[in-house]
């Protein structure tokens, strides 16, 4: 009588780590990891040894020392008696300001130009092509310098606003002054109950997104469309205005006034900020326009033809049919453009805008001699900002991608 038995198991051998497909990939990854860590350790040890030979060490204590220099554009309080850490924070906030404004403006310009470039109107399509090709093929630094020169040389001097026969005048009910030193706009003065007003403002803002989500679900379930734009405006302005008057106008405006040789009061948007903002927006907007155009062309023409057969107008077809499908192609490369815009803002040093590159990566390093620490902190800042932008945009990308069954 025959008895069936399992074949004897082969004992593990070292050669299997290379020749056995079950272990080969793990072996390669472990070896690569060891080599990378060894390389990092060698570079780090080399760095510490070379610094020690020059009598230096890695020390971030310089951040607590007095900065001793002025910053011309500030979002928070700062003086030359503040610390280098405070100066770095001011520069970081200036970088975030121009990056935030640039991303919003570049998106608006890029989406508009990308759609208009596909227009059947020959003149409009050609004008958008000239814009896209002009800004894409000229270095950003040149555009920053050109726009800075234009806004500086074409605007009137503050002295031109003085006297009865003034050559220049303020605009928007005498609340905004455009000069060769920058644009002066009213600044808010926060009074009592202003915190409560801001809370109501934020709640109204959140209410818009809640209503839009409800309107979208209703449309997906029934096909009925809700007046999103008008209702959104009502949800935003009506509660805020009612609270503004009930709380006794807790927020007032401080208008700029001509005093001496310059304007006082309000907020000054320096020409360096304006030039950098406009240049980054137009330059990045040209790339976004091509991304949008490619995304729209990626949508099958049958979608547009079917919408036309249903009697939908071209504008509604674009907003409700084409763009939602094109977003899955548009969003990933737009993330890269946002990251490029944020990092390209470091060119602000060419026009004297005091961003993180000019403060932490420039003057602070020159004064303290801590170039390694300064550059490490600057690199970590850009890395964190880039990861945040990528994370937020990837979340949005996952929310708009097609859901497959």
C-alpha positions as CSV (number, residue, x, y, z in Angstrom):
1,X,0.0,0.0,0.0
2,X,1.5,3.3,-1.2
3,X,1.6,6.3,1.2
4,X,1.5,9.9,-0.2
5,X,3.9,12.2,1.6
6,X,4.8,15.9,1.0
7,X,8.1,16.5,-0.8
8,X,10.9,17.5,1.5
9,X,11.2,21.3,1.9
10,X,14.5,22.7,0.6
11,X,16.5,24.6,3.2
12,X,17.0,28.3,2.8
13,X,20.2,29.3,1.0
14,X,22.0,32.6,0.7
15,X,21.9,32.5,-3.1
16,X,18.1,32.7,-3.0
17,X,18.3,36.3,-2.0
18,X,19.6,37.0,-5.5
19,X,18.3,34.2,-7.8
20,X,14.9,33.6,-6.2
21,X,12.2,36.0,-7.4
22,X,10.5,35.8,-4.0
23,X,13.4,37.5,-2.3
24,X,15.2,39.4,-5.1
25,X,13.1,42.7,-4.9
26,X,13.4,42.9,-1.1
27,X,17.2,42.3,-1.3
28,X,17.6,45.1,-3.9
29,X,15.6,47.5,-1.7
30,X,17.5,46.7,1.4
31,X,20.9,47.1,-0.3
32,X,19.8,50.4,-1.9
33,X,18.6,51.7,1.5
34,X,21.9,50.8,3.1
35,X,23.9,52.5,0.4
36,X,21.8,55.6,0.6
37,X,22.0,55.8,4.3
38,X,25.8,55.2,4.1
39,X,26.1,58.1,1.6
40,X,24.1,60.4,3.8
41,X,26.2,59.5,6.8
42,X,29.4,60.1,4.9
43,X,28.2,63.5,3.6
44,X,27.1,64.5,7.1
45,X,30.3,63.4,8.8
46,X,32.3,65.2,6.1
47,X,30.3,68.3,6.7
48,X,30.8,68.3,10.5
49,X,34.5,67.6,10.1
50,X,35.0,70.4,7.6
51,X,33.1,72.8,9.8
52,X,35.1,71.8,12.9
53,X,38.3,72.5,11.0
54,X,37.1,76.0,10.3
55,X,36.0,76.6,13.9
56,X,32.3,76.4,13.1
57,X,29.4,74.3,14.3
58,X,25.7,73.9,13.5
59,X,23.9,76.4,15.8
60,X,20.5,78.0,15.3
61,X,21.0,80.4,18.2
62,X,21.5,83.3,15.8
63,X,17.7,83.4,15.3
64,X,17.4,85.0,18.8
65,X,19.9,87.8,18.0
66,X,18.9,91.4,17.0
67,X,18.3,91.7,13.3
68,X,19.3,95.3,12.8
69,X,17.8,95.9,9.4
70,X,14.5,97.2,8.1
71,X,11.8,95.5,6.0
72,X,9.8,97.6,3.6
73,X,6.7,95.4,3.3
74,X,5.2,93.9,6.5
75,X,2.1,92.0,7.4
76,X,3.0,91.9,11.1
77,X,4.7,94.3,13.5
78,X,8.5,94.5,13.0
79,X,11.4,96.9,13.7
80,X,15.1,96.6,13.3
81,X,15.3,95.8,17.0
82,X,13.4,92.6,16.4
83,X,15.1,89.2,16.2
84,X,16.3,87.4,13.1
85,X,13.5,84.9,13.8
86,X,10.9,87.7,13.6
87,X,12.5,89.0,10.4
88,X,12.4,85.5,8.9
89,X,8.7,85.2,9.9
90,X,8.0,88.6,8.1
91,X,9.8,87.3,5.0
92,X,7.9,84.0,5.1
93,X,4.5,85.8,5.4
94,X,5.5,88.0,2.4
95,X,6.3,85.0,0.4
96,X,3.0,83.3,1.3
97,X,1.1,86.5,0.5
98,X,2.5,86.8,-3.1
99,X,2.2,83.0,-3.6
100,X,-1.5,83.0,-2.5
101,X,-2.4,86.1,-4.6
102,X,-0.5,84.7,-7.6
103,X,-2.1,81.3,-7.5
104,X,-5.6,82.8,-7.4
105,X,-4.9,85.3,-10.2
106,X,-3.0,82.9,-12.4
107,X,-5.8,80.4,-12.2
108,X,-8.4,83.0,-13.2
109,X,-6.2,84.2,-16.1
110,X,-5.2,80.8,-17.2
111,X,-8.7,79.2,-17.2
112,X,-10.1,82.3,-19.1
113,X,-7.2,82.3,-21.6
114,X,-7.4,78.6,-22.1
115,X,-11.1,78.6,-22.9
116,X,-10.8,81.7,-25.1
117,X,-8.0,80.2,-27.1
118,X,-10.5,77.6,-28.3
119,X,-12.9,80.3,-29.3
120,X,-14.3,80.3,-32.8
121,X,-13.7,84.0,-33.0
122,X,-10.4,84.3,-34.9
123,X,-9.2,87.5,-33.3
124,X,-9.8,86.4,-29.7
125,X,-8.1,83.1,-30.3
126,X,-5.1,84.7,-31.9
127,X,-4.8,87.3,-29.2
128,X,-4.8,84.5,-26.6
129,X,-2.1,82.7,-28.6
130,X,0.0,85.8,-28.6
131,X,-0.3,86.1,-24.8
132,X,0.5,82.5,-24.2
133,X,3.5,82.3,-26.5
134,X,4.8,85.7,-25.4
135,X,4.8,85.0,-21.7
136,X,5.9,81.3,-21.9
137,X,9.0,82.0,-24.1
138,X,10.4,85.0,-22.2
139,X,12.2,84.5,-18.8
140,X,10.1,85.4,-15.8
141,X,12.9,87.6,-14.4
142,X,12.6,89.9,-17.5
143,X,8.9,90.2,-17.0
144,X,9.3,91.1,-13.4
145,X,11.8,93.9,-14.3
146,X,9.7,95.1,-17.2
147,X,6.5,95.3,-15.2
148,X,8.3,96.9,-12.3
149,X,9.7,99.6,-14.6
150,X,6.3,100.2,-16.2
151,X,4.4,100.6,-12.9
152,X,7.2,102.8,-11.5
153,X,7.7,105.1,-14.5
154,X,4.1,105.5,-15.6
155,X,2.4,106.3,-12.3
156,X,2.4,109.9,-10.9
157,X,4.5,111.1,-8.0
158,X,2.9,111.7,-4.6
159,X,3.6,115.5,-5.1
160,X,1.3,115.4,-8.2
161,X,-1.7,114.9,-5.9
162,X,-1.1,118.2,-4.0
163,X,-2.8,121.5,-4.6
164,X,-6.0,122.7,-6.3
165,X,-4.4,122.2,-9.8
166,X,-3.2,118.7,-9.0
167,X,-2.0,116.7,-11.9
168,X,-3.3,113.5,-10.4
169,X,-6.2,112.5,-8.2
170,X,-7.3,109.5,-6.1
171,X,-9.8,107.0,-7.5
172,X,-12.7,105.0,-6.1
173,X,-14.3,107.9,-4.2
174,X,-10.9,109.3,-3.1
175,X,-10.0,106.1,-1.3
176,X,-7.1,104.7,-3.5
177,X,-4.0,106.5,-4.6
178,X,-1.9,105.1,-7.4
179,X,1.7,106.5,-7.3
180,X,5.1,105.6,-8.5
181,X,5.9,104.4,-4.9
182,X,3.0,102.0,-4.9
183,X,-0.7,101.8,-4.4
184,X,-2.3,103.1,-1.2
185,X,-5.6,101.5,-0.2
186,X,-7.7,101.9,3.0
187,X,-6.8,99.7,5.9
188,X,-9.3,98.2,8.4
189,X,-9.4,99.5,12.0
190,X,-10.7,96.7,14.3
191,X,-13.0,97.9,17.0
192,X,-15.1,96.2,19.7
193,X,-17.1,93.1,18.5
194,X,-14.9,92.8,15.5
195,X,-14.1,89.2,16.4
196,X,-17.8,88.3,16.5
197,X,-18.2,89.9,13.0
198,X,-15.3,87.8,11.7
199,X,-16.9,84.7,13.1
200,X,-20.2,85.5,11.3
201,X,-18.2,86.2,8.1
202,X,-16.5,82.8,8.3
203,X,-19.8,81.0,9.0
204,X,-21.4,82.7,6.0
205,X,-18.4,81.7,3.9
206,X,-18.8,78.0,5.0
207,X,-22.5,78.2,4.3
208,X,-21.8,78.9,0.6
209,X,-19.9,75.6,0.3
210,X,-22.6,73.7,2.2
211,X,-25.3,75.1,-0.1
212,X,-23.2,74.3,-3.2
213,X,-22.8,70.7,-2.1
214,X,-26.5,70.4,-1.4
215,X,-27.3,71.9,-4.9
216,X,-24.9,69.4,-6.5
217,X,-26.5,66.4,-4.8
218,X,-30.0,67.7,-5.8
219,X,-28.9,68.0,-9.4
220,X,-27.3,64.6,-9.5
221,X,-30.5,63.0,-8.0
222,X,-33.2,64.9,-9.8
223,X,-31.5,66.9,-12.6
224,X,-33.0,70.1,-11.3
225,X,-30.5,73.0,-11.1
226,X,-30.5,75.5,-8.2
227,X,-29.5,79.2,-8.5
228,X,-26.1,78.7,-6.9
229,X,-24.5,82.1,-7.7
230,X,-27.3,84.4,-6.5
231,X,-28.0,82.4,-3.4
232,X,-24.3,82.2,-2.6
233,X,-24.0,86.0,-2.8
234,X,-27.1,86.3,-0.5
235,X,-25.6,83.8,2.0
236,X,-22.4,85.7,2.0
237,X,-23.4,89.3,2.2
238,X,-26.8,89.4,3.9
239,X,-25.8,87.9,7.3
240,X,-22.5,89.9,7.3
241,X,-24.2,93.2,6.6
242,X,-26.9,92.6,9.1
243,X,-24.3,91.7,11.8
244,X,-22.2,94.7,10.7
245,X,-24.9,97.2,11.5
246,X,-26.3,95.4,14.6
247,X,-22.9,95.2,16.2
248,X,-22.5,99.0,15.7
249,X,-20.0,99.0,12.8
250,X,-17.1,97.4,14.6
251,X,-14.8,97.7,11.6
252,X,-13.9,101.1,10.1
253,X,-11.6,102.1,7.3
254,X,-8.5,104.2,7.7
255,X,-8.1,106.1,4.4
256,X,-4.7,107.2,3.0
257,X,-4.1,110.9,3.0
258,X,-1.3,113.0,1.5
259,X,0.9,114.4,4.2
260,X,4.3,115.9,3.5
261,X,6.1,114.2,0.7
262,X,4.1,111.0,0.8
263,X,0.8,109.4,1.7
264,X,0.1,108.4,5.3
265,X,-2.5,106.0,6.6
266,X,-4.0,103.0,4.9
267,X,-1.9,100.2,3.4
268,X,0.9,100.7,1.0
269,X,1.2,98.0,-1.7
270,X,4.8,98.7,-3.0
271,X,5.6,98.5,-6.6
272,X,7.9,95.5,-5.9
273,X,4.9,93.5,-4.7
274,X,2.6,94.6,-7.5
275,X,5.2,93.9,-10.2
276,X,6.0,90.5,-8.7
277,X,2.3,89.6,-8.3
278,X,1.4,90.6,-11.9
279,X,4.5,89.0,-13.5
280,X,4.0,85.7,-11.6
281,X,0.2,85.7,-12.4
282,X,0.7,86.4,-16.1
283,X,3.7,84.0,-16.5
284,X,2.1,81.1,-14.7
285,X,-1.3,81.9,-16.2
286,X,0.2,81.2,-19.7
287,X,1.2,77.7,-18.7
288,X,-2.2,77.1,-17.0
289,X,-3.9,78.2,-20.2
290,X,-2.2,75.5,-22.2
291,X,-3.1,72.9,-19.5
292,X,-6.7,74.0,-19.6
293,X,-6.8,73.9,-23.4
294,X,-5.3,70.4,-23.4
295,X,-7.8,69.2,-20.8
296,X,-10.8,70.6,-22.8
297,X,-9.5,69.0,-26.0
298,X,-9.1,65.7,-24.1
299,X,-12.9,65.5,-23.6
300,X,-14.6,63.6,-26.4
301,X,-16.4,65.9,-28.9
302,X,-19.5,63.7,-28.6
303,X,-20.1,65.2,-25.2
304,X,-20.4,68.6,-26.7
305,X,-22.5,67.4,-29.6
306,X,-24.9,65.6,-27.1
307,X,-25.2,68.7,-25.0
308,X,-26.1,70.7,-28.1
309,X,-28.6,68.1,-29.2
310,X,-30.3,68.6,-25.8
311,X,-30.6,72.3,-26.4
312,X,-27.8,73.5,-24.0
313,X,-26.1,76.7,-24.8
314,X,-22.3,76.7,-25.3
315,X,-21.6,78.4,-22.0
316,X,-23.6,75.9,-20.0
317,X,-22.1,73.1,-21.9
318,X,-18.6,74.3,-21.0
319,X,-19.5,74.8,-17.3
320,X,-21.6,71.7,-16.7
321,X,-20.3,69.1,-19.2
322,X,-16.8,69.8,-20.5
323,X,-14.9,71.4,-17.6
324,X,-16.0,68.9,-15.0
325,X,-14.7,66.1,-17.1
326,X,-11.5,68.0,-18.1
327,X,-10.6,68.6,-14.4
328,X,-9.2,65.1,-14.1
329,X,-6.6,66.0,-16.8
330,X,-6.2,69.6,-15.7
331,X,-5.6,69.4,-11.9
332,X,-2.4,67.3,-11.7
333,X,-0.3,69.6,-13.9
334,X,-1.8,72.7,-12.3
335,X,-0.4,71.5,-9.0
336,X,3.1,71.6,-10.5
337,X,2.4,75.2,-11.7
338,X,1.4,76.3,-8.2
339,X,4.6,74.8,-6.8
340,X,6.6,76.6,-9.5
341,X,4.9,79.9,-8.8
342,X,5.7,79.6,-5.1
343,X,9.3,78.8,-5.7
344,X,9.7,81.4,-8.5
345,X,8.6,84.1,-6.0
346,X,12.2,83.9,-4.7
347,X,13.0,86.1,-7.8
348,X,11.5,89.0,-5.7
349,X,15.0,90.0,-4.6
350,X,15.5,91.5,-8.1
351,X,13.0,94.3,-7.4
352,X,13.6,94.6,-3.6
353,X,10.6,92.7,-2.3
354,X,11.6,91.4,1.1
355,X,10.5,87.7,1.0
356,X,11.9,84.7,2.8
357,X,14.8,84.6,0.3
358,X,15.8,88.2,0.9
359,X,15.5,88.1,4.8
360,X,16.3,84.6,6.0
361,X,18.3,83.5,2.9
362,X,19.9,86.9,2.3
363,X,20.5,89.6,4.9
364,X,20.4,87.3,7.9
365,X,23.0,85.0,6.4
366,X,25.2,88.0,5.5
367,X,25.1,89.4,9.0
368,X,25.5,86.2,11.0
369,X,27.7,84.1,8.7
370,X,25.3,81.1,9.3
371,X,24.9,80.3,5.6
372,X,24.3,76.5,6.2
373,X,21.7,77.0,8.9
374,X,19.9,79.7,6.9
375,X,19.8,77.7,3.7
376,X,18.6,74.6,5.6
377,X,15.8,76.6,7.2
378,X,14.9,78.2,3.8
379,X,14.8,74.8,2.1
380,X,12.6,73.3,4.9
381,X,10.2,76.2,4.5
382,X,9.8,75.8,0.7
383,X,9.5,72.0,1.2
384,X,6.7,72.3,3.8
385,X,4.8,74.8,1.7
386,X,5.1,72.7,-1.4
387,X,3.9,69.6,0.5
388,X,0.9,71.5,1.8
389,X,0.0,72.8,-1.6
390,X,0.3,69.3,-3.1
391,X,-1.7,67.7,-0.3
392,X,-4.6,70.2,-0.6
393,X,-4.7,70.0,-4.3
394,X,-4.6,66.2,-4.3
395,X,-7.5,66.1,-1.9
396,X,-9.4,68.3,-4.3
397,X,-8.3,66.2,-7.3
398,X,-9.7,63.1,-5.6
399,X,-13.0,64.8,-4.9
400,X,-13.6,65.7,-8.6
401,X,-12.2,62.6,-10.3
402,X,-14.6,60.2,-12.0
403,X,-16.0,57.6,-9.7
404,X,-15.9,54.2,-11.4
405,X,-18.2,51.4,-10.4
